[in-house]
Amino acid sequence: MFMKVFLFSILILPLGSASILLLFGRFIGRKGAHIIAPLSIFLSFTGSVYSFFILGISGDYAYIMMGNWFRTGDLVVDWGFVFDSLSLTMFVVVTLVSFCVHLYSVDYMGADPGFIRFMSLISLFTFFMLFLVSADNFVQLLVGWEGVGICSFFVS
């Protein structure tokens, strides 16, 4: 049970960072955005590495079922996340690259007027990438893919 909560928190940390920056970015300011966004991605990265060594190398997996998303006739689409060796490998890669982008962006975009919005959007992009990698079914994969596309559109 603890491992499932831990894995879900790795997935949710970038979403929490994006939400905090979007909702309270004016109050937090640039300094807060400099700390919150890269820190949340770093925590996701360290959690991903730990999970990879615990579950990924042993060949074990975890499945988190959130519930039924919708039913139409014989088609039942569940809302769930799969954490196996492939998805955990991708978690490590996605969070490592995202952490490097966050660190680079802090210096490169630091003086930009839309810095807080930018940091929240790349944190949201990271969430959707992790969502896409851990998707249980093709419908959920499509939601993650579209989220990545929308965040890419809004960042540019």
Rosetta constraint file for C-alpha pairs under 8 A:
AtomPair CA 1 CA 5 HARMONIC 6.49 0.50
AtomPair CA 2 CA 6 HARMONIC 6.09 0.50
AtomPair CA 3 CA 7 HARMONIC 6.03 0.50
AtomPair CA 4 CA 8 HARMONIC 6.08 0.50
AtomPair CA 4 CA 62 HARMONIC 6.77 0.50
AtomPair CA 4 CA 63 HARMONIC 7.69 0.50
AtomPair CA 4 CA 64 HARMONIC 6.70 0.50
AtomPair CA 5 CA 9 HARMONIC 6.09 0.50
AtomPair CA 6 CA 10 HARMONIC 6.49 0.50
AtomPair CA 6 CA 47 HARMONIC 7.80 0.50
AtomPair CA 7 CA 11 HARMONIC 6.66 0.50
AtomPair CA 7 CA 47 HARMONIC 7.69 0.50
AtomPair CA 7 CA 48 HARMONIC 7.91 0.50
AtomPair CA 7 CA 51 HARMONIC 7.35 0.50
AtomPair CA 7 CA 83 HARMONIC 7.76 0.50
AtomPair CA 8 CA 12 HARMONIC 6.21 0.50
AtomPair CA 9 CA 13 HARMONIC 5.89 0.50
AtomPair CA 9 CA 44 HARMONIC 7.98 0.50
AtomPair CA 10 CA 14 HARMONIC 7.92 0.50
AtomPair CA 10 CA 43 HARMONIC 7.57 0.50
AtomPair CA 10 CA 44 HARMONIC 4.79 0.50
AtomPair CA 10 CA 45 HARMONIC 7.90 0.50
AtomPair CA 10 CA 47 HARMONIC 6.19 0.50
AtomPair CA 10 CA 48 HARMONIC 6.88 0.50
AtomPair CA 11 CA 15 HARMONIC 7.69 0.50
AtomPair CA 11 CA 44 HARMONIC 7.32 0.50
AtomPair CA 11 CA 127 HARMONIC 6.46 0.50
AtomPair CA 11 CA 130 HARMONIC 6.18 0.50
AtomPair CA 11 CA 131 HARMONIC 7.01 0.50
AtomPair CA 12 CA 16 HARMONIC 6.15 0.50
AtomPair CA 12 CA 127 HARMONIC 6.99 0.50
AtomPair CA 13 CA 17 HARMONIC 6.22 0.50
AtomPair CA 13 CA 40 HARMONIC 5.75 0.50
AtomPair CA 13 CA 41 HARMONIC 7.18 0.50
AtomPair CA 13 CA 43 HARMONIC 7.82 0.50
AtomPair CA 13 CA 44 HARMONIC 6.54 0.50
AtomPair CA 13 CA 127 HARMONIC 7.86 0.50
AtomPair CA 14 CA 18 HARMONIC 6.13 0.50
AtomPair CA 14 CA 37 HARMONIC 7.57 0.50
AtomPair CA 14 CA 40 HARMONIC 6.05 0.50
AtomPair CA 14 CA 41 HARMONIC 6.16 0.50
AtomPair CA 14 CA 44 HARMONIC 7.61 0.50
AtomPair CA 14 CA 123 HARMONIC 5.14 0.50
AtomPair CA 14 CA 124 HARMONIC 6.23 0.50
AtomPair CA 14 CA 126 HARMONIC 6.37 0.50
AtomPair CA 14 CA 127 HARMONIC 5.24 0.50
AtomPair CA 15 CA 19 HARMONIC 6.07 0.50
AtomPair CA 15 CA 123 HARMONIC 6.68 0.50
AtomPair CA 15 CA 124 HARMONIC 5.66 0.50
AtomPair CA 15 CA 127 HARMONIC 5.56 0.50
AtomPair CA 16 CA 20 HARMONIC 6.06 0.50
AtomPair CA 17 CA 21 HARMONIC 6.16 0.50
AtomPair CA 17 CA 36 HARMONIC 6.44 0.50
AtomPair CA 17 CA 37 HARMONIC 5.69 0.50
AtomPair CA 17 CA 40 HARMONIC 6.35 0.50
AtomPair CA 17 CA 120 HARMONIC 6.87 0.50
AtomPair CA 17 CA 123 HARMONIC 6.55 0.50
AtomPair CA 18 CA 22 HARMONIC 6.01 0.50
AtomPair CA 18 CA 37 HARMONIC 7.45 0.50
AtomPair CA 18 CA 119 HARMONIC 7.50 0.50
AtomPair CA 18 CA 120 HARMONIC 4.20 0.50
AtomPair CA 18 CA 121 HARMONIC 6.54 0.50
AtomPair CA 18 CA 122 HARMONIC 7.94 0.50
AtomPair CA 18 CA 123 HARMONIC 5.31 0.50
AtomPair CA 18 CA 124 HARMONIC 5.45 0.50
AtomPair CA 19 CA 23 HARMONIC 5.94 0.50
AtomPair CA 19 CA 120 HARMONIC 7.24 0.50
AtomPair CA 20 CA 24 HARMONIC 5.53 0.50
AtomPair CA 20 CA 25 HARMONIC 6.89 0.50
AtomPair CA 21 CA 25 HARMONIC 4.40 0.50
AtomPair CA 21 CA 28 HARMONIC 7.69 0.50
AtomPair CA 21 CA 33 HARMONIC 6.78 0.50
AtomPair CA 21 CA 116 HARMONIC 6.53 0.50
AtomPair CA 21 CA 117 HARMONIC 7.27 0.50
AtomPair CA 21 CA 119 HARMONIC 7.70 0.50
AtomPair CA 21 CA 120 HARMONIC 5.52 0.50
AtomPair CA 22 CA 116 HARMONIC 7.65 0.50
AtomPair CA 22 CA 117 HARMONIC 6.58 0.50
AtomPair CA 22 CA 120 HARMONIC 6.14 0.50
AtomPair CA 24 CA 28 HARMONIC 6.12 0.50
AtomPair CA 25 CA 29 HARMONIC 5.75 0.50
AtomPair CA 25 CA 30 HARMONIC 7.93 0.50
AtomPair CA 25 CA 33 HARMONIC 7.26 0.50
AtomPair CA 25 CA 116 HARMONIC 6.23 0.50
AtomPair CA 25 CA 117 HARMONIC 7.88 0.50
AtomPair CA 28 CA 32 HARMONIC 5.01 0.50
AtomPair CA 28 CA 33 HARMONIC 6.88 0.50
AtomPair CA 29 CA 33 HARMONIC 6.37 0.50
AtomPair CA 29 CA 116 HARMONIC 7.56 0.50
AtomPair CA 30 CA 34 HARMONIC 6.01 0.50
AtomPair CA 30 CA 110 HARMONIC 7.73 0.50
AtomPair CA 30 CA 115 HARMONIC 7.37 0.50
AtomPair CA 30 CA 116 HARMONIC 6.53 0.50
AtomPair CA 31 CA 35 HARMONIC 6.50 0.50
AtomPair CA 32 CA 36 HARMONIC 5.89 0.50
AtomPair CA 33 CA 37 HARMONIC 5.88 0.50
AtomPair CA 33 CA 116 HARMONIC 6.09 0.50
AtomPair CA 33 CA 119 HARMONIC 7.12 0.50
AtomPair CA 34 CA 38 HARMONIC 6.91 0.50
AtomPair CA 34 CA 106 HARMONIC 6.10 0.50
AtomPair CA 35 CA 39 HARMONIC 5.90 0.50
AtomPair CA 36 CA 40 HARMONIC 6.10 0.50
AtomPair CA 37 CA 41 HARMONIC 6.44 0.50
AtomPair CA 37 CA 102 HARMONIC 7.23 0.50
AtomPair CA 37 CA 119 HARMONIC 6.54 0.50
AtomPair CA 37 CA 120 HARMONIC 7.23 0.50
AtomPair CA 37 CA 123 HARMONIC 6.65 0.50
AtomPair CA 38 CA 42 HARMONIC 5.99 0.50
AtomPair CA 38 CA 99 HARMONIC 6.18 0.50
AtomPair CA 38 CA 102 HARMONIC 5.56 0.50
AtomPair CA 38 CA 103 HARMONIC 6.48 0.50
AtomPair CA 39 CA 43 HARMONIC 6.12 0.50
AtomPair CA 40 CA 44 HARMONIC 6.23 0.50
AtomPair CA 41 CA 45 HARMONIC 6.08 0.50
AtomPair CA 41 CA 95 HARMONIC 6.36 0.50
AtomPair CA 41 CA 98 HARMONIC 7.07 0.50
AtomPair CA 41 CA 99 HARMONIC 5.63 0.50
AtomPair CA 41 CA 123 HARMONIC 7.62 0.50
AtomPair CA 42 CA 46 HARMONIC 6.20 0.50
AtomPair CA 42 CA 95 HARMONIC 7.45 0.50
AtomPair CA 42 CA 96 HARMONIC 7.90 0.50
AtomPair CA 42 CA 99 HARMONIC 6.06 0.50
AtomPair CA 43 CA 47 HARMONIC 6.05 0.50
AtomPair CA 44 CA 48 HARMONIC 5.95 0.50
AtomPair CA 44 CA 95 HARMONIC 6.53 0.50
AtomPair CA 45 CA 49 HARMONIC 6.22 0.50
AtomPair CA 45 CA 91 HARMONIC 7.66 0.50
AtomPair CA 45 CA 92 HARMONIC 6.09 0.50
AtomPair CA 45 CA 95 HARMONIC 4.98 0.50
AtomPair CA 45 CA 96 HARMONIC 6.03 0.50
AtomPair CA 45 CA 99 HARMONIC 7.65 0.50
AtomPair CA 46 CA 50 HARMONIC 6.19 0.50
AtomPair CA 47 CA 51 HARMONIC 6.01 0.50
AtomPair CA 48 CA 52 HARMONIC 5.95 0.50
AtomPair CA 48 CA 88 HARMONIC 6.59 0.50
AtomPair CA 48 CA 91 HARMONIC 5.92 0.50
AtomPair CA 48 CA 92 HARMONIC 5.34 0.50
AtomPair CA 48 CA 95 HARMONIC 7.71 0.50
AtomPair CA 49 CA 53 HARMONIC 6.34 0.50
AtomPair CA 49 CA 92 HARMONIC 5.91 0.50
AtomPair CA 50 CA 54 HARMONIC 6.25 0.50
AtomPair CA 51 CA 55 HARMONIC 5.69 0.50
AtomPair CA 51 CA 56 HARMONIC 6.92 0.50
AtomPair CA 51 CA 88 HARMONIC 7.09 0.50
AtomPair CA 52 CA 56 HARMONIC 4.38 0.50
AtomPair CA 52 CA 57 HARMONIC 6.40 0.50
AtomPair CA 52 CA 85 HARMONIC 6.92 0.50
AtomPair CA 52 CA 88 HARMONIC 5.46 0.50
AtomPair CA 52 CA 89 HARMONIC 6.61 0.50
AtomPair CA 52 CA 92 HARMONIC 7.64 0.50
AtomPair CA 53 CA 57 HARMONIC 5.48 0.50
AtomPair CA 53 CA 58 HARMONIC 7.58 0.50
AtomPair CA 54 CA 58 HARMONIC 6.69 0.50
AtomPair CA 55 CA 59 HARMONIC 6.18 0.50
AtomPair CA 55 CA 60 HARMONIC 5.07 0.50
AtomPair CA 55 CA 61 HARMONIC 5.98 0.50
AtomPair CA 55 CA 62 HARMONIC 8.00 0.50
AtomPair CA 55 CA 84 HARMONIC 7.05 0.50
AtomPair CA 55 CA 85 HARMONIC 6.83 0.50
AtomPair CA 56 CA 60 HARMONIC 6.38 0.50
AtomPair CA 56 CA 61 HARMONIC 7.26 0.50
AtomPair CA 56 CA 84 HARMONIC 6.10 0.50
AtomPair CA 56 CA 85 HARMONIC 3.93 0.50
AtomPair CA 56 CA 86 HARMONIC 7.49 0.50
AtomPair CA 56 CA 88 HARMONIC 6.28 0.50
AtomPair CA 56 CA 89 HARMONIC 7.36 0.50
AtomPair CA 57 CA 85 HARMONIC 6.81 0.50
AtomPair CA 59 CA 84 HARMONIC 7.27 0.50
AtomPair CA 59 CA 85 HARMONIC 6.19 0.50
AtomPair CA 60 CA 84 HARMONIC 6.59 0.50
AtomPair CA 60 CA 85 HARMONIC 7.41 0.50
AtomPair CA 61 CA 82 HARMONIC 7.38 0.50
AtomPair CA 61 CA 83 HARMONIC 5.51 0.50
AtomPair CA 61 CA 84 HARMONIC 4.37 0.50
AtomPair CA 61 CA 85 HARMONIC 7.04 0.50
AtomPair CA 62 CA 82 HARMONIC 6.07 0.50
AtomPair CA 62 CA 83 HARMONIC 5.07 0.50
AtomPair CA 62 CA 84 HARMONIC 6.52 0.50
AtomPair CA 63 CA 80 HARMONIC 7.09 0.50
AtomPair CA 63 CA 81 HARMONIC 5.75 0.50
AtomPair CA 63 CA 82 HARMONIC 4.68 0.50
AtomPair CA 63 CA 83 HARMONIC 6.20 0.50
AtomPair CA 64 CA 80 HARMONIC 5.35 0.50
AtomPair CA 64 CA 81 HARMONIC 5.11 0.50
AtomPair CA 64 CA 82 HARMONIC 6.54 0.50
AtomPair CA 65 CA 78 HARMONIC 7.34 0.50
AtomPair CA 65 CA 79 HARMONIC 6.17 0.50
AtomPair CA 65 CA 80 HARMONIC 4.26 0.50
AtomPair CA 65 CA 81 HARMONIC 6.58 0.50
AtomPair CA 66 CA 78 HARMONIC 7.52 0.50
AtomPair CA 66 CA 79 HARMONIC 5.22 0.50
AtomPair CA 66 CA 80 HARMONIC 5.26 0.50
AtomPair CA 67 CA 78 HARMONIC 5.84 0.50
AtomPair CA 67 CA 79 HARMONIC 5.39 0.50
AtomPair CA 67 CA 80 HARMONIC 7.09 0.50
AtomPair CA 68 CA 76 HARMONIC 7.35 0.50
AtomPair CA 68 CA 77 HARMONIC 6.18 0.50
AtomPair CA 68 CA 78 HARMONIC 4.26 0.50
AtomPair CA 68 CA 79 HARMONIC 5.69 0.50
AtomPair CA 69 CA 76 HARMONIC 7.82 0.50
AtomPair CA 69 CA 77 HARMONIC 5.56 0.50
AtomPair CA 69 CA 78 HARMONIC 5.05 0.50
AtomPair CA 69 CA 79 HARMONIC 5.38 0.50
AtomPair CA 70 CA 76 HARMONIC 6.20 0.50
AtomPair CA 70 CA 77 HARMONIC 5.54 0.50
AtomPair CA 70 CA 78 HARMONIC 7.11 0.50
AtomPair CA 71 CA 75 HARMONIC 5.71 0.50
AtomPair CA 71 CA 76 HARMONIC 4.58 0.50
AtomPair CA 71 CA 77 HARMONIC 6.36 0.50
AtomPair CA 72 CA 76 HARMONIC 6.63 0.50
AtomPair CA 77 CA 137 HARMONIC 7.50 0.50
AtomPair CA 77 CA 139 HARMONIC 7.68 0.50
AtomPair CA 78 CA 136 HARMONIC 7.74 0.50
AtomPair CA 78 CA 137 HARMONIC 7.76 0.50
AtomPair CA 79 CA 136 HARMONIC 7.14 0.50
AtomPair CA 79 CA 140 HARMONIC 7.37 0.50
AtomPair CA 80 CA 135 HARMONIC 6.91 0.50
AtomPair CA 80 CA 136 HARMONIC 5.37 0.50
AtomPair CA 81 CA 134 HARMONIC 5.24 0.50
AtomPair CA 81 CA 135 HARMONIC 5.33 0.50
AtomPair CA 81 CA 136 HARMONIC 5.15 0.50
AtomPair CA 82 CA 87 HARMONIC 7.40 0.50
AtomPair CA 82 CA 134 HARMONIC 5.19 0.50
AtomPair CA 82 CA 135 HARMONIC 6.42 0.50
AtomPair CA 82 CA 136 HARMONIC 5.78 0.50
AtomPair CA 83 CA 87 HARMONIC 5.64 0.50
AtomPair CA 83 CA 88 HARMONIC 6.08 0.50
AtomPair CA 83 CA 134 HARMONIC 6.20 0.50
AtomPair CA 84 CA 88 HARMONIC 5.98 0.50
AtomPair CA 85 CA 89 HARMONIC 6.03 0.50
AtomPair CA 86 CA 90 HARMONIC 6.32 0.50
AtomPair CA 87 CA 91 HARMONIC 6.05 0.50
AtomPair CA 87 CA 133 HARMONIC 5.71 0.50
AtomPair CA 87 CA 134 HARMONIC 5.81 0.50
AtomPair CA 88 CA 92 HARMONIC 6.29 0.50
AtomPair CA 89 CA 93 HARMONIC 6.41 0.50
AtomPair CA 90 CA 94 HARMONIC 5.88 0.50
AtomPair CA 90 CA 133 HARMONIC 6.77 0.50
AtomPair CA 91 CA 95 HARMONIC 5.96 0.50
AtomPair CA 91 CA 130 HARMONIC 6.36 0.50
AtomPair CA 91 CA 133 HARMONIC 7.31 0.50
AtomPair CA 92 CA 96 HARMONIC 5.94 0.50
AtomPair CA 93 CA 97 HARMONIC 6.14 0.50
AtomPair CA 94 CA 98 HARMONIC 5.94 0.50
AtomPair CA 94 CA 126 HARMONIC 7.31 0.50
AtomPair CA 94 CA 129 HARMONIC 7.22 0.50
AtomPair CA 94 CA 130 HARMONIC 7.27 0.50
AtomPair CA 95 CA 99 HARMONIC 5.87 0.50
AtomPair CA 95 CA 126 HARMONIC 7.30 0.50
AtomPair CA 96 CA 100 HARMONIC 6.31 0.50
AtomPair CA 97 CA 101 HARMONIC 6.21 0.50
AtomPair CA 98 CA 102 HARMONIC 6.06 0.50
AtomPair CA 98 CA 126 HARMONIC 6.60 0.50
AtomPair CA 99 CA 103 HARMONIC 6.17 0.50
AtomPair CA 100 CA 104 HARMONIC 6.13 0.50
AtomPair CA 101 CA 105 HARMONIC 5.92 0.50
AtomPair CA 102 CA 106 HARMONIC 6.24 0.50
AtomPair CA 102 CA 119 HARMONIC 7.42 0.50
AtomPair CA 102 CA 122 HARMONIC 7.80 0.50
AtomPair CA 103 CA 107 HARMONIC 7.08 0.50
AtomPair CA 104 CA 108 HARMONIC 6.06 0.50
AtomPair CA 105 CA 109 HARMONIC 5.17 0.50
AtomPair CA 105 CA 110 HARMONIC 7.09 0.50
AtomPair CA 105 CA 119 HARMONIC 7.89 0.50
AtomPair CA 106 CA 110 HARMONIC 5.27 0.50
AtomPair CA 109 CA 115 HARMONIC 6.11 0.50
AtomPair CA 110 CA 115 HARMONIC 6.31 0.50
AtomPair CA 111 CA 115 HARMONIC 7.28 0.50
AtomPair CA 114 CA 118 HARMONIC 6.08 0.50
AtomPair CA 115 CA 119 HARMONIC 6.16 0.50
AtomPair CA 116 CA 120 HARMONIC 6.19 0.50
AtomPair CA 117 CA 121 HARMONIC 6.15 0.50
AtomPair CA 118 CA 122 HARMONIC 6.28 0.50
AtomPair CA 118 CA 155 HARMONIC 6.20 0.50
AtomPair CA 119 CA 123 HARMONIC 6.17 0.50
AtomPair CA 120 CA 124 HARMONIC 6.15 0.50
AtomPair CA 121 CA 125 HARMONIC 6.01 0.50
AtomPair CA 121 CA 151 HARMONIC 6.05 0.50
AtomPair CA 121 CA 154 HARMONIC 7.52 0.50
AtomPair CA 121 CA 155 HARMONIC 6.42 0.50
AtomPair CA 122 CA 126 HARMONIC 6.17 0.50
AtomPair CA 122 CA 151 HARMONIC 7.24 0.50
AtomPair CA 122 CA 155 HARMONIC 7.48 0.50
AtomPair CA 123 CA 127 HARMONIC 6.34 0.50
AtomPair CA 124 CA 128 HARMONIC 6.30 0.50
AtomPair CA 124 CA 151 HARMONIC 6.97 0.50
AtomPair CA 125 CA 129 HARMONIC 6.21 0.50
AtomPair CA 125 CA 147 HARMONIC 7.19 0.50
AtomPair CA 125 CA 148 HARMONIC 5.41 0.50
AtomPair CA 125 CA 151 HARMONIC 5.54 0.50
AtomPair CA 125 CA 152 HARMONIC 7.28 0.50
AtomPair CA 126 CA 130 HARMONIC 6.23 0.50
AtomPair CA 127 CA 131 HARMONIC 6.01 0.50
AtomPair CA 128 CA 132 HARMONIC 5.94 0.50
AtomPair CA 128 CA 144 HARMONIC 5.03 0.50
AtomPair CA 128 CA 145 HARMONIC 7.23 0.50
AtomPair CA 128 CA 147 HARMONIC 5.65 0.50
AtomPair CA 128 CA 148 HARMONIC 5.56 0.50
AtomPair CA 129 CA 133 HARMONIC 6.19 0.50
AtomPair CA 129 CA 144 HARMONIC 6.53 0.50
AtomPair CA 129 CA 145 HARMONIC 7.52 0.50
AtomPair CA 129 CA 148 HARMONIC 6.40 0.50
AtomPair CA 130 CA 134 HARMONIC 6.17 0.50
AtomPair CA 131 CA 135 HARMONIC 5.95 0.50
AtomPair CA 131 CA 141 HARMONIC 7.61 0.50
AtomPair CA 131 CA 144 HARMONIC 5.52 0.50
AtomPair CA 132 CA 140 HARMONIC 7.25 0.50
AtomPair CA 132 CA 141 HARMONIC 5.06 0.50
AtomPair CA 132 CA 142 HARMONIC 7.66 0.50
AtomPair CA 132 CA 143 HARMONIC 7.56 0.50
AtomPair CA 132 CA 144 HARMONIC 4.37 0.50
AtomPair CA 132 CA 145 HARMONIC 6.18 0.50
AtomPair CA 133 CA 141 HARMONIC 7.68 0.50
AtomPair CA 135 CA 140 HARMONIC 5.55 0.50
AtomPair CA 135 CA 141 HARMONIC 5.28 0.50
AtomPair CA 135 CA 144 HARMONIC 7.80 0.50
AtomPair CA 136 CA 140 HARMONIC 6.62 0.50
AtomPair CA 136 CA 141 HARMONIC 7.46 0.50
AtomPair CA 137 CA 141 HARMONIC 6.19 0.50
AtomPair CA 138 CA 142 HARMONIC 6.06 0.50
AtomPair CA 139 CA 143 HARMONIC 6.42 0.50
AtomPair CA 140 CA 144 HARMONIC 6.31 0.50
AtomPair CA 141 CA 145 HARMONIC 6.10 0.50
AtomPair CA 142 CA 146 HARMONIC 6.04 0.50
AtomPair CA 143 CA 147 HARMONIC 6.07 0.50
AtomPair CA 144 CA 148 HARMONIC 6.25 0.50
AtomPair CA 145 CA 149 HARMONIC 6.32 0.50
AtomPair CA 146 CA 150 HARMONIC 6.08 0.50
AtomPair CA 147 CA 151 HARMONIC 6.12 0.50
AtomPair CA 148 CA 152 HARMONIC 6.13 0.50
AtomPair CA 149 CA 153 HARMONIC 6.17 0.50
AtomPair CA 150 CA 154 HARMONIC 6.24 0.50
AtomPair CA 151 CA 155 HARMONIC 6.07 0.50
AtomPair CA 152 CA 156 HARMONIC 6.46 0.50
